[in-house]
């Protein structure tokens, strides 16, 4: 019962905060290519604004062993000052597991909430926490914005399927 009330509280908070946000400090229109280490994975992510404070997101990760974690959903985003944004996502994952005994795939929900903060004019601190099915997920790191269109990421993540790993990424804003 506690898990249900916690999830309901997070969703209610998300819906209550969204109408008060009116602009964004960060771009939510991007395509990202990433690699993870420990275990080794490769993946991509796509985000597109649907309206000023809502976006569509899709992502896929794999370790090239006939497995994948594909997710799609919607998110909210909005400012909490001149240099910071809060954002969250509600995703549905399709996960294809491959182990030594059998193959299996499943649809799984995820809810996450996070923030992005400008540390300098080119360095962004980002982080998010959430739940993927019954597992906790996190993402934390730094984005270096070399130009308006390109940023490079380094950090740690656990998206619930491949476990904790270090990752690097290149993000292309459009």
N, CA, C and O of each residue as an XYZ file, in Angstrom:
696
protein
N       0.821     -1.197      0.000
C       0.000      0.000      0.000
C       0.866      1.262      0.000
O       0.508      2.266     -0.616
N       2.006      1.204      0.694
C       2.895      2.361      0.758
C       3.461      2.699     -0.618
O       3.601      3.870     -0.969
N       3.788      1.656     -1.402
C       4.323      1.901     -2.739
C       3.293      2.610     -3.608
O       3.637      3.531     -4.349
N       2.032      2.189     -3.524
C       0.974      2.792     -4.329
C       0.779      4.250     -3.930
O       0.654      5.116     -4.795
N       0.752      4.531     -2.627
C       0.550      5.912     -2.182
C       1.754      6.784     -2.539
O       1.578      7.962     -2.850
N       2.970      6.237     -2.504
C       4.157      7.001     -2.900
C       4.112      7.350     -4.381
O       4.406      8.481     -4.767
N       3.744      6.379     -5.209
C       3.645      6.634     -6.645
C       2.556      7.665     -6.928
O       2.749      8.563     -7.748
N       1.414      7.540     -6.253
C       0.322      8.483     -6.442
C       0.746      9.886     -6.027
O       0.407     10.859     -6.701
N       1.478     10.001     -4.930
C       1.946     11.305     -4.451
C       2.898     11.954     -5.450
O       2.803     13.156     -5.703
N       3.818     11.168     -6.023
C       4.752     11.707     -7.014
C       4.029     12.182     -8.272
O       4.356     13.238     -8.815
N       3.057     11.415     -8.733
C       2.292     11.811     -9.921
C       1.480     13.071     -9.629
O       1.422     13.974    -10.464
N       0.852     13.142     -8.454
C       0.075     14.329     -8.082
C       0.968     15.565     -8.009
O       0.582     16.636     -8.477
N       2.153     15.425     -7.429
C       3.097     16.537     -7.347
C       3.510     17.000     -8.739
O       3.616     18.199     -8.998
N       3.739     16.051     -9.622
C       4.100     16.370    -11.001
C       3.003     17.182    -11.678
O       3.280     18.190    -12.327
N       1.763     16.743    -11.525
C       0.649     17.436    -12.162
C       0.402     18.810    -11.549
O      -0.006     19.735    -12.251
N       0.643     18.952    -10.257
C       0.448     20.241     -9.598
C       1.509     21.259     -9.985
O       1.200     22.443    -10.125
N       2.752     20.827    -10.160
C       3.835     21.753    -10.482
C       3.849     22.176    -11.948
O       4.312     23.272    -12.261
N       3.360     21.345    -12.839
C       3.447     21.619    -14.273
C       2.772     22.917    -14.713
O       3.365     23.632    -15.521
N       1.577     23.272    -14.239
C       0.939     24.494    -14.742
C       1.686     25.779    -14.388
O       1.509     26.788    -15.071
N       2.515     25.773    -13.343
C       3.198     26.981    -12.917
C       4.472     27.251    -13.717
O       5.024     28.349    -13.641
N       4.932     26.292    -14.460
C       6.148     26.461    -15.253
C       5.790     27.070    -16.602
O       4.822     26.653    -17.239
N       6.580     28.071    -17.043
C       6.219     28.760    -18.271
C       7.343     28.849    -19.291
O       7.095     29.257    -20.426
N       8.551     28.489    -18.938
C       9.667     28.544    -19.885
C      10.688     27.496    -19.473
O      10.604     26.925    -18.385
N      11.645     27.250    -20.343
C      12.656     26.236    -20.060
C      14.043     26.857    -20.108
O      14.310     27.747    -20.916
N      14.917     26.380    -19.237
C      16.307     26.817    -19.251
C      17.180     25.890    -20.094
O      18.351     26.191    -20.325
N      16.628     24.767    -20.556
C      17.377     23.756    -21.294
C      16.564     23.310    -22.502
O      15.342     23.455    -22.530
N      17.250     22.767    -23.495
C      16.578     22.235    -24.675
C      16.080     20.820    -24.400
O      16.807     19.989    -23.857
N      14.839     20.559    -24.780
C      14.283     19.214    -24.692
C      14.039     18.631    -26.083
O      13.322     17.641    -26.231
N      14.633     19.243    -27.090
C      14.637     18.712    -28.449
C      16.044     18.220    -28.738
O      16.940     19.014    -29.021
N      16.237     16.905    -28.665
C      17.584     16.373    -28.861
C      17.550     14.924    -29.321
O      16.544     14.224    -29.206
N      18.707     14.506    -29.853
C      18.995     13.108    -30.165
C      20.323     12.793    -29.495
O      21.279     13.557    -29.628
N      20.393     11.673    -28.774
C      21.595     11.322    -28.011
C      22.062      9.921    -28.382
O      21.250      9.015    -28.566
N      23.375      9.753    -28.491
C      24.003      8.445    -28.687
C      24.916      8.228    -27.497
O      25.694      9.114    -27.144
N      24.832      7.037    -26.862
C      25.604      6.811    -25.640
C      26.189      5.408    -25.595
O      25.727      4.487    -26.269
N      27.218      5.288    -24.778
C      27.835      4.002    -24.494
C      27.980      3.845    -22.996
O      28.299      4.802    -22.290
N      27.743      2.632    -22.511
C      27.870      2.343    -21.088
C      28.971      1.326    -20.851
O      29.276      0.509    -21.719
N      29.566      1.385    -19.664
C      30.681      0.504    -19.321
C      30.407     -0.160    -17.989
O      30.111      0.510    -16.999
N      30.507     -1.494    -17.967
C      30.337     -2.285    -16.755
C      28.888     -2.552    -16.414
O      28.453     -2.097    -15.355
N      28.109     -3.243    -17.209
C      28.409     -3.948    -18.460
C      28.417     -2.996    -19.657
O      27.891     -1.884    -19.593
N      29.029     -3.462    -20.751
C      29.108     -2.645    -21.949
C      27.766     -2.637    -22.665
O      27.197     -3.686    -22.966
N      27.277     -1.447    -22.929
C      26.026     -1.268    -23.657
C      26.189     -0.100    -24.616
O      27.115      0.702    -24.499
N      25.273     -0.028    -25.558
C      25.189      1.122    -26.446
C      23.715      1.468    -26.553
O      22.853      0.592    -26.483
N      23.436      2.744    -26.723
C      22.039      3.138    -26.785
C      21.851      4.502    -27.402
O      22.807      5.197    -27.746
N      20.598      4.860    -27.529
C      20.231      6.152    -28.065
C      18.969      6.652    -27.401
O      18.186      5.875    -26.854
N      18.780      7.962    -27.453
C      17.598      8.582    -26.857
C      17.174      9.746    -27.733
O      18.004     10.434    -28.326
N      15.861      9.956    -27.803
C      15.277     11.018    -28.608
C      14.243     11.738    -27.757
O      13.461     11.096    -27.056
N      14.232     13.054    -27.813
C      13.231     13.838    -27.095
C      12.751     14.963    -27.995
O      13.524     15.546    -28.756
N      11.443     15.263    -27.893
C      10.855     16.313    -28.707
C       9.766     17.011    -27.898
O       8.896     16.356    -27.324
N       9.816     18.338    -27.854
C       8.774     19.092    -27.162
C       7.436     18.907    -27.862
O       7.341     19.037    -29.083
N       6.407     18.604    -27.083
C       5.048     18.531    -27.610
C       4.365     19.885    -27.468
O       3.614     20.313    -28.344
N       4.638     20.544    -26.358
C       4.224     21.917    -26.077
C       5.276     22.492    -25.150
O       6.272     21.823    -24.877
N       5.093     23.700    -24.658
C       6.176     24.371    -23.947
C       6.713     23.586    -22.753
O       7.922     23.604    -22.524
N       5.882     22.909    -21.994
C       6.332     22.218    -20.792
C       6.025     20.726    -20.798
O       5.893     20.116    -19.737
N       5.910     20.137    -21.979
C       5.697     18.691    -22.095
C       6.503     18.185    -23.282
O       6.633     18.870    -24.297
N       7.040     16.981    -23.142
C       7.852     16.422    -24.216
C       7.607     14.921    -24.349
O       7.175     14.250    -23.412
N       7.898     14.421    -25.548
C       7.881     12.993    -25.842
C       9.315     12.507    -25.731
O      10.241     13.217    -26.122
N       9.510     11.295    -25.196
C      10.857     10.729    -25.096
C      10.819      9.259    -25.511
O       9.873      8.538    -25.194
N      11.846      8.830    -26.214
C      12.020      7.434    -26.587
C      13.487      7.074    -26.458
O      14.358      7.886    -26.767
N      13.764      5.863    -26.003
C      15.163      5.443    -25.865
C      15.282      3.936    -26.029
O      14.339      3.187    -25.772
N      16.480      3.504    -26.469
C      16.780      2.087    -26.663
C      18.211      1.846    -26.197
O      19.109      2.628    -26.507
N      18.421      0.760    -25.452
C      19.758      0.330    -25.033
C      19.892     -1.163    -25.286
O      18.908     -1.899    -25.208
N      21.116     -1.617    -25.591
C      21.374     -3.034    -25.817
C      22.825     -3.353    -25.478
O      23.688     -2.475    -25.486
N      23.078     -4.626    -25.180
C      24.459     -5.089    -25.011
C      24.849     -6.012    -26.166
O      25.862     -6.707    -26.085
N      24.059     -6.025    -27.237
C      24.293     -6.802    -28.454
C      24.343     -8.303    -28.205
O      25.086     -9.020    -28.875
N      23.560     -8.782    -27.250
C      23.431    -10.220    -27.011
C      21.980    -10.631    -27.224
O      21.427    -11.411    -26.448
N      21.361    -10.096    -28.289
C      19.964    -10.341    -28.610
C      19.045     -9.860    -27.486
O      18.009    -10.467    -27.216
N      19.432     -8.777    -26.843
C      18.658     -8.191    -25.757
C      18.409     -6.718    -26.074
O      19.097     -6.132    -26.910
N      17.428     -6.125    -25.405
C      17.205     -4.691    -25.527
C      16.321     -4.199    -24.398
O      15.620     -4.961    -23.731
N      16.386     -2.910    -24.219
C      15.496     -2.183    -23.321
C      15.031     -0.968    -24.103
O      15.769      0.008    -24.237
N      13.805     -1.023    -24.623
C      13.236      0.080    -25.395
C      12.138      0.731    -24.564
O      11.295      0.040    -23.992
N      12.149      2.048    -24.497
C      11.159      2.762    -23.693
C      10.632      3.965    -24.462
O      11.354      4.584    -25.244
N       9.363      4.284    -24.229
C       8.748      5.470    -24.816
C       7.728      6.019    -23.834
O       7.122      5.275    -23.063
N       7.551      7.319    -23.875
C       6.575      7.926    -22.985
C       6.565      9.432    -23.103
O       7.082     10.007    -24.062
N       5.962     10.062    -22.101
C       5.844     11.512    -22.063
C       6.496     12.044    -20.804
O       6.663     11.331    -19.814
N       6.859     13.307    -20.866
C       7.477     13.937    -19.714
C       7.013     15.370    -19.554
O       6.424     15.955    -20.463
N       7.284     15.923    -18.391
C       7.034     17.332    -18.138
C       8.376     17.998    -17.886
O       9.347     17.331    -17.528
N       8.433     19.285    -18.067
C       9.645     20.041    -17.793
C       9.270     21.485    -17.520
O       8.318     22.016    -18.091
N      10.034     22.109    -16.636
C       9.777     23.508    -16.337
C      10.856     24.087    -15.454
O      11.591     23.348    -14.798
N      10.959     25.407    -15.431
C      12.011     26.062    -14.659
C      11.697     26.111    -13.167
O      10.535     26.134    -12.761
N      12.761     26.127    -12.361
C      12.630     26.398    -10.927
C      13.602     27.516    -10.558
O      14.187     27.515     -9.475
N      13.759     28.447    -11.455
C      14.666     29.572    -11.298
C      15.282     29.901    -12.637
O      14.901     29.335    -13.661
N      16.233     30.815    -12.631
C      16.871     31.236    -13.876
C      17.886     30.239    -14.405
O      18.235     30.277    -15.585
N      18.367     29.342    -13.541
C      19.448     28.445    -13.942
C      19.129     26.969    -13.740
O      20.030     26.138    -13.850
N      17.885     26.614    -13.451
C      17.560     25.220    -13.147
C      16.196     24.842    -13.707
O      15.293     25.674    -13.795
N      16.063     23.585    -14.079
C      14.792     22.999    -14.517
C      14.512     21.760    -13.692
O      15.430     21.092    -13.216
N      13.236     21.460    -13.528
C      12.800     20.182    -12.980
C      12.111     19.452    -14.127
O      11.445     20.074    -14.954
N      12.270     18.142    -14.175
C      11.614     17.371    -15.223
C      11.256     15.989    -14.691
O      11.792     15.540    -13.678
N      10.367     15.342    -15.375
C       9.974     13.986    -15.020
C       9.459     13.269    -16.250
O       9.130     13.890    -17.260
N       9.393     11.944    -16.149
C       8.959     11.135    -17.286
C       8.122      9.962    -16.799
O       8.373      9.402    -15.732
N       7.130      9.603    -17.593
C       6.370      8.374    -17.395
C       6.593      7.551    -18.658
O       6.206      7.963    -19.751
N       7.222      6.381    -18.503
C       7.642      5.568    -19.643
C       7.080      4.154    -19.556
O       6.813      3.640    -18.470
N       6.908      3.546    -20.706
C       6.623      2.111    -20.806
C       7.816      1.481    -21.506
O       8.179      1.876    -22.613
N       8.423      0.493    -20.849
C       9.583     -0.218    -21.390
C       9.135     -1.538    -22.009
O       8.223     -2.191    -21.503
N       9.774     -1.920    -23.091
C       9.704     -3.292    -23.585
C      11.111     -3.848    -23.438
O      12.039     -3.415    -24.121
N      11.258     -4.810    -22.542
C      12.569     -5.360    -22.212
C      12.631     -6.792    -22.712
O      11.748     -7.597    -22.416
N      13.673     -7.111    -23.468
C      13.920     -8.473    -23.922
C      15.130     -9.005    -23.163
O      16.260     -8.575    -23.393
N      14.880     -9.937    -22.266
C      15.943    -10.528    -21.459
C      16.486    -11.751    -22.176
O      15.726    -12.502    -22.788
N      17.780    -11.955    -22.104
C      18.385    -13.174    -22.627
C      19.353    -13.681    -21.572
O      20.290    -12.981    -21.190
N      19.120    -14.907    -21.100
C      20.070    -15.531    -20.178
C      20.358    -16.943    -20.668
O      19.899    -17.340    -21.739
N      21.101    -17.682    -19.902
C      21.532    -19.010    -20.356
C      20.391    -20.013    -20.427
O      20.503    -21.003    -21.151
N      19.299    -19.794    -19.704
C      18.235    -20.795    -19.672
C      17.114    -20.521    -20.669
O      16.578    -21.463    -21.251
N      16.742    -19.250    -20.884
C      15.619    -18.980    -21.774
C      15.605    -17.516    -22.189
O      16.348    -16.690    -21.658
N      14.747    -17.221    -23.142
C      14.509    -15.840    -23.553
C      13.149    -15.417    -23.031
O      12.217    -16.220    -22.983
N      13.038    -14.170    -22.644
C      11.778    -13.667    -22.137
C      11.719    -12.178    -22.407
O      12.746    -11.499    -22.404
N      10.531    -11.673    -22.638
C      10.363    -10.234    -22.795
C       9.163     -9.789    -21.980
O       8.268    -10.582    -21.687
N       9.151     -8.507    -21.614
C       8.081     -7.998    -20.769
C       7.918     -6.501    -20.982
O       8.859     -5.807    -21.366
N       6.705     -6.017    -20.726
C       6.433     -4.585    -20.677
C       6.496     -4.156    -19.224
O       5.937     -4.821    -18.351
N       7.180     -3.039    -18.957
C       7.379     -2.580    -17.582
C       7.222     -1.066    -17.516
O       7.637     -0.362    -18.436
N       6.620     -0.550    -16.426
C       6.464      0.897    -16.277
C       7.676      1.545    -15.613
O       8.424      0.887    -14.890
N       7.861      2.831    -15.864
C       8.877      3.623    -15.162
C       8.337      5.023    -14.921
O       7.690      5.609    -15.790
N       8.606      5.551    -13.745
C       8.344      6.955    -13.425
C       9.616      7.530    -12.841
O      10.215      6.926    -11.952
N      10.044      8.696    -13.329
C      11.238      9.324    -12.766
C      11.049     10.831    -12.673
O      10.204     11.415    -13.352
N      11.852     11.438    -11.820
C      11.841     12.884    -11.638
C      13.280     13.330    -11.426
O      14.064     12.641    -10.774
N      13.619     14.487    -11.981
C      15.004     14.932    -11.876
C      15.147     16.419    -12.064
O      14.167     17.160    -12.145
N      16.401     16.841    -12.133
C      16.694     18.249    -12.293
C      17.922     18.481    -13.142
O      18.772     17.602    -13.289
N      18.004     19.675    -13.698
C      19.147     20.113    -14.495
C      19.515     21.509    -14.016
O      18.645     22.368    -13.876
N      20.812     21.743    -13.761
C      21.281     23.019    -13.223
C      22.507     23.472    -14.004
O      23.419     22.682    -14.249
N      22.531     24.751    -14.397
C      23.717     25.324    -15.021
C      24.736     25.619    -13.935
O      24.454     26.398    -13.024
N      25.924     25.008    -14.012
C      27.013     25.288    -13.075
C      27.863     26.461    -13.582
O      28.273     27.318    -12.799
N      28.123     26.492    -14.889
C      28.774     27.613    -15.568
C      28.013     27.814    -16.868
O      26.990     27.165    -17.088
N      28.491     28.698    -17.730
C      27.763     28.925    -18.979
C      27.851     27.750    -19.952
O      27.100     27.726    -20.928
N      28.741     26.766    -19.728
C      28.844     25.604    -20.611
C      28.707     24.273    -19.887
O      28.649     23.237    -20.550
N      28.652     24.250    -18.572
C      28.603     22.988    -17.825
C      27.281     22.870    -17.086
O      26.883     23.757    -16.331
N      26.616     21.750    -17.323
C      25.312     21.455    -16.744
C      25.428     20.238    -15.834
O      26.012     19.226    -16.221
N      24.881     20.329    -14.640
C      24.773     19.203    -13.717
C      23.375     18.635    -13.869
O      22.393     19.375    -13.807
N      23.275     17.325    -14.068
C      21.973     16.702    -14.265
C      21.829     15.477    -13.377
O      22.815     14.807    -13.071
N      20.611     15.187    -12.966
C      20.351     14.001    -12.161
C      18.876     13.674    -12.142
O      18.034     14.562    -12.272
N      18.563     12.403    -11.981
C      17.170     11.983    -11.835
C      17.122     10.690    -11.045
O      18.074      9.909    -11.045
N      16.006     10.473    -10.374
C      15.749      9.237     -9.641
C      14.347      8.773    -10.001
O      13.513      9.562    -10.443
N      14.101      7.491     -9.807
C      12.769      6.994    -10.113
C      12.626      5.520     -9.838
O      13.471      4.891     -9.201
N      11.514      4.980    -10.346
C      11.201      3.559    -10.208
C      10.956      2.960    -11.579
O      10.185      3.500    -12.371
N      11.607      1.852    -11.857
C      11.389      1.057    -13.064
C      10.889     -0.289    -12.574
O      11.647     -1.085    -12.020
N       9.615     -0.528    -12.783
C       8.929     -1.679    -12.207
C       9.107     -1.598    -10.704
O       8.538     -0.697    -10.087
N       9.860     -2.482    -10.084
C      10.075     -2.413     -8.636
C      11.515     -2.055     -8.287
O      11.906     -2.121     -7.121
N      12.306     -1.676     -9.287
C      13.708     -1.329     -9.057
C      13.887      0.184     -9.077
O      13.206      0.896     -9.815
N      14.814      0.659     -8.256
C      15.125      2.085     -8.301
C      16.052      2.355     -9.483
O      16.865      1.508     -9.854
N      15.922      3.530    -10.062
C      16.771      3.950    -11.173
C      17.371      5.309    -10.838
O      16.778      6.095    -10.099
N      18.548      5.578    -11.385
C      19.170      6.881    -11.200
C      20.014      7.227    -12.414
O      20.386      6.365    -13.210
N      20.298      8.490    -12.527
C      21.111      9.027    -13.619
C      21.730     10.304    -13.068
O      21.000     11.192    -12.628
N      23.043     10.421    -13.078
C      23.709     11.620    -12.563
C      24.989     11.861    -13.342
O      25.722     10.922    -13.654
N      25.254     13.115    -13.653
C      26.483     13.424    -14.364
C      26.570     14.865    -14.795
O      25.781     15.712    -14.376
N      27.552     15.126    -15.646
C      27.816     16.462    -16.166
C      27.697     16.466    -17.680
O      28.150     15.540    -18.352
N      27.085     17.514    -18.210
C      27.042     17.770    -19.644
C      27.915     18.976    -19.936
O      27.760     20.028    -19.316
N      28.832     18.823    -20.881
C      29.639     19.941    -21.353
C      29.056     20.389    -22.684
O      29.070     19.624    -23.649
N      28.547     21.610    -22.756
C      27.933     22.147    -23.965
C      29.004     22.880    -24.766
O      29.296     24.047    -24.507
N      29.585     22.187    -25.738
C      30.650     22.792    -26.539
C      30.096     23.827    -27.511
O      30.755     24.829    -27.789
N      28.894     23.595    -28.027
C      28.197     24.553    -28.888
C      26.717     24.500    -28.526
O      26.316     23.726    -27.657
N      25.909     25.318    -29.188
C      24.455     25.274    -28.971
C      23.872     23.935    -29.414
O      22.861     23.487    -28.873
N      24.508     23.294    -30.397
C      23.959     22.074    -30.971
C      24.555     20.788    -30.412
O      23.977     19.722    -30.619
N      25.691     20.844    -29.708
C      26.370     19.627    -29.271
C      26.744     19.712    -27.798
O      27.305     20.708    -27.341
N      26.423     18.644    -27.061
C      26.898     18.536    -25.678
C      27.417     17.126    -25.447
O      26.935     16.166    -26.050
N      28.403     17.014    -24.569
C      29.024     15.738    -24.226
C      28.727     15.430    -22.769
O      28.836     16.306    -21.910
N      28.346     14.173    -22.483
C      27.947     13.754    -21.141
C      28.929     12.729    -20.600
O      29.442     11.893    -21.344
N      29.186     12.797    -19.304
C      29.917     11.756    -18.579
C      29.254     11.628    -17.219
O      28.990     12.625    -16.547
N      28.985     10.375    -16.815
C      28.334     10.188    -15.525
C      28.037      8.743    -15.221
O      28.579      7.833    -15.849
N      27.169      8.544    -14.250
C      26.762      7.211    -13.810
C      25.262      7.072    -14.001
O      24.515      8.046    -13.904
N      24.835      5.847    -14.273
C      23.410      5.601    -14.472
C      23.063      4.175    -14.089
O      23.919      3.290    -14.104
N      21.820      3.962    -13.750
C      21.238      2.641    -13.574
C      19.808      2.762    -14.052
O      18.951      3.276    -13.333
N      19.544      2.293    -15.259
C      18.204      2.386    -15.818
C      17.353      1.163    -15.512
O      16.312      0.970    -16.141
N      17.771      0.331    -14.559
C      16.932     -0.748    -14.069
C      17.105     -2.091    -14.735
O      16.623     -3.090    -14.201
N      17.773     -2.169    -15.884
C      17.915     -3.447    -16.584
C      19.354     -3.938    -16.544
O      19.606     -5.092    -16.198
N      20.300     -3.074    -16.895
C      21.701     -3.488    -16.994
C      22.500     -3.220    -15.726
O      23.689     -3.534    -15.678
N      21.887     -2.655    -14.714
C      22.576     -2.380    -13.465
C      23.372     -1.094    -13.528
O      23.363     -0.404    -14.547
N      24.063     -0.766    -12.439
C      24.842      0.473    -12.409
C      25.990      0.426    -13.414
O      26.652     -0.600    -13.570
N      26.214      1.538    -14.085
C      27.295      1.617    -15.054
C      27.708      3.072    -15.263
O      26.928      3.994    -15.026
N      28.942      3.259    -15.707
C      29.414      4.567    -16.132
C      29.047      4.725    -17.595
O      29.030      3.747    -18.342
N      28.755      5.942    -18.007
C      28.401      6.138    -19.406
C      28.934      7.468    -19.922
O      29.170      8.411    -19.167
N      29.112      7.504    -21.239
C      29.465      8.725    -21.949
C      28.466      8.874    -23.085
O      27.941      7.882    -23.591
N      28.203     10.112    -23.487
C      27.203     10.335    -24.526
C      27.508     11.612    -25.286
O      28.167     12.523    -24.784
N      27.007     11.650    -26.512
C      27.006     12.865    -27.322
C      25.548     13.200    -27.609
O      24.797     12.364    -28.113
N      25.158     14.421    -27.286
C      23.776     14.866    -27.481
C      23.760     15.957    -28.542
O      24.526     16.919    -28.482
N      22.868     15.786    -29.517
C      22.716     16.738    -30.610
C      21.378     17.449    -30.443
O      20.324     16.833    -30.602
N      21.410     18.732    -30.126
C      20.195     19.534    -29.976
C      19.744     20.028    -31.339
O      20.568     20.371    -32.187
N      18.456     20.062    -31.543
C      17.924     20.606    -32.798
C      16.855     21.635    -32.510
O      16.284     22.208    -33.438
